[in-house]
Amino acid sequence: MTTGFTVEQLRSAVTDAVRAPSLHNTQPWRFRLRDGGIELSVDPLRRLPATDPSGWGARIAAGAVLFNLRLALAVAGTPATVRLRPYPADPNVVARLVPDVPRRPTPNEQILHAAISRRFSNRAPFWPDPVPADARWRIGEAARAEHCWLELLIGTGAVNAFAEITRSAHRVLERDPAYVAERTAWIRSEPAPDGVPAAAGGPRGEPQDLLPQRGFGGRDRAPGRDFEPEPLVAVLGSAGNTTADQIVAGQALQRVLLTATDAGLSVSMISQPIEVSGAREALRLSLGRFGTPQMGLRIGYGQPGTATPRRPVDEVLDLPVASA
Ligand SMILES: Cc1cc2nc3c(=O)[nH]c(=O)nc-3n(C[C@H](O)[C@H](O)[C@H](O)COP(=O)(O)O)c2cc1C
């Protein structure tokens, strides 16, 4: 008979899981043990009403945290069977994980798990070195393994079309004072357990930039340290755009990010063209693909950097209070 997960297993897996990315580093997730299963929920108190009115971003983040959770449990020898959205009446519950037959982790699970703590969003300019074919193939495979697609934009025409759509979405977003207020409120100039540290915000945008920076209070750039003129841009997409598709896309995103990290690559996320519905449709048409774009990525070789902070694990666990 398979017994349920223990509090120790939950705590250990969640410690790894929360390294996942989230919009403005809001970390909109909670975890609990129920009848031996781990349940992951979106935390409605950490949603961004102006930036993420539909909850898309929170579900992408929840998918990413779920992928880390799956990896951490598998590497500990207790892989999980996952059910997405197990309670239709409670849409905040993203997934329920119950123990599967114990087994040894695969080499790929070990490699990806080891990349969790090394991954971070690198918003600085990358070196101009091209990303080799085998690394491109690996990140595409990572998306496909999680039932999504990754379109690598080839040629200046495709990259310029992406840049144009992104700049126009960026302008739409920046015109909304509530969006700007939310972005500004999550910039941290002092050490904090959440939000985007100003030091991780990348350089301040300049008119010659091909892709607009999200503006997390970035620094002035060193002379001559412009962004790479021919970035490798990729678009991650899912088959559909239901809430379950978005959770699936979040898992694929994290698998792509960890695979890129293992390949020595840096990545920054560009989601303005996903957040503005007209821009997302324009992007889909420009790619000529079925399905829905879920994230834009800039990929390349970057300077070393450090991971951003997370809240203590106990703050995201809902554990039963021990009776006296
Ligand atoms: C749904 C989603 C959208 C994001 N959009 C952007 C973006 O447009 N620009 C950006 O610089 N970072 C973006 N990020 C990255 C987050 O800001 C980042 O994950 C968070 O600050 C935590 O930092 P880390 O990735 O270094 O761990 C996005 C992340 C998620 C999950």
PDBQT file of the ligand as one rigid body, heavy atoms in Angstrom, charges set to zero:
ROOT
HETATM    1  C1  LIG A 401       4.278  35.019 -15.874  1.00  0.00    +0.000 C 
HETATM    2  C2  LIG A 401       5.595  35.725 -15.766  1.00  0.00    +0.000 A 
HETATM    3  C3  LIG A 401       5.840  36.881 -16.508  1.00  0.00    +0.000 A 
HETATM    4  C4  LIG A 401       7.069  37.539 -16.413  1.00  0.00    +0.000 A 
HETATM    5  N1  LIG A 401       7.298  38.653 -17.180  1.00  0.00    +0.000 NA
HETATM    6  C5  LIG A 401       8.495  39.281 -17.119  1.00  0.00    +0.000 A 
HETATM    7  C6  LIG A 401       8.778  40.414 -17.949  1.00  0.00    +0.000 A 
HETATM    8  O1  LIG A 401       7.963  40.812 -18.800  1.00  0.00    +0.000 OA
HETATM    9  N2  LIG A 401       9.971  41.042 -17.812  1.00  0.00    +0.000 N 
HETATM   10  C7  LIG A 401      10.908  40.611 -16.916  1.00  0.00    +0.000 A 
HETATM   11  O2  LIG A 401      11.982  41.209 -16.829  1.00  0.00    +0.000 OA
HETATM   12  N3  LIG A 401      10.679  39.521 -16.108  1.00  0.00    +0.000 NA
HETATM   13  C8  LIG A 401       9.504  38.867 -16.204  1.00  0.00    +0.000 A 
HETATM   14  N4  LIG A 401       9.255  37.765 -15.417  1.00  0.00    +0.000 N 
HETATM   15  C9  LIG A 401      10.288  37.305 -14.490  1.00  0.00    +0.000 C 
HETATM   16  C10 LIG A 401      10.005  37.671 -13.037  1.00  0.00    +0.000 C 
HETATM   17  O3  LIG A 401      10.111  39.064 -12.823  1.00  0.00    +0.000 OA
HETATM   18  C11 LIG A 401      10.999  36.895 -12.159  1.00  0.00    +0.000 C 
HETATM   19  O4  LIG A 401      10.759  35.539 -12.325  1.00  0.00    +0.000 OA
HETATM   20  C12 LIG A 401      10.896  37.224 -10.686  1.00  0.00    +0.000 C 
HETATM   21  O5  LIG A 401      11.253  38.559 -10.454  1.00  0.00    +0.000 OA
HETATM   22  C13 LIG A 401      11.797  36.311  -9.849  1.00  0.00    +0.000 C 
HETATM   23  O6  LIG A 401      13.130  36.404 -10.263  1.00  0.00    +0.000 OA
HETATM   24  P1  LIG A 401      13.966  35.177 -10.833  1.00  0.00    +0.000 P 
HETATM   25  O7  LIG A 401      13.348  34.760 -12.132  1.00  0.00    +0.000 OA
HETATM   26  O8  LIG A 401      15.349  35.726 -11.009  1.00  0.00    +0.000 OA
HETATM   27  O9  LIG A 401      13.900  34.055  -9.841  1.00  0.00    +0.000 OA
HETATM   28  C14 LIG A 401       8.067  37.065 -15.531  1.00  0.00    +0.000 A 
HETATM   29  C15 LIG A 401       7.818  35.879 -14.796  1.00  0.00    +0.000 A 
HETATM   30  C16 LIG A 401       6.606  35.216 -14.920  1.00  0.00    +0.000 A 
HETATM   31  C17 LIG A 401       6.384  33.933 -14.169  1.00  0.00    +0.000 C 
ENDROOT
TORSDOF 0
